[in-house]
Amino acid sequence: MVKLKALVKKRKLTPIERLSNRIGYMGAAFIMISPYLLQYDSVGAVTYIVGGLLCTPQVWLAKQWNLVFVNLNVTLGYIIYLYNL
């Protein structure tokens, strides 16, 4: 029987990775609260923009390019939404 620990590479996160993870969690929190804030003028749109921008470094470092494009799309979409208000 193969031990599972032998199949996992041990490595520590770099300071940039740790910082981007924390910023990404904060961005995810902004995105989670945004739908509830959309009814208050432009507060919800601003929190969507901030959340999208804060989540981008985390997925960029993880090389999850599909999520990078989703975050940029959300950010650009809500910037256009704010411009049209």
RAHUNOR-V674468 format. One record per backbone hydrogen bond with DSSP energy under -0.5 kcal/mol. NH is the residue of the N-H (numbers start at 1). CO is the residue of the C=O. If there is no record, write none. Layout:
BEGIN
((NH:CO) (NH:CO))
END
This chain:
BEGIN
((6:3) (7:4) (8:5) (18:14) (19:15) (20:16) (21:17) (22:18) (23:19) (24:20) (25:21) (26:22) (27:23) (28:24) (29:25) (30:26) (31:27) (32:28) (33:29) (34:30) (35:31) (36:33) (37:33) (37:34) (38:34) (40:37) (41:39) (43:40) (44:37) (46:42) (47:43) (48:44) (49:45) (50:46) (51:47) (52:48) (53:49) (54:50) (55:51) (56:52) (57:53) (59:55) (60:56) (61:57) (62:58) (63:60) (64:59) (65:63) (67:64) (68:64) (69:65) (70:66) (71:67) (72:68) (73:69) (74:70) (75:71) (76:72) (77:73) (78:74) (79:75) (80:76) (81:77) (82:78) (83:79) (84:80) (85:81) (85:82))
END
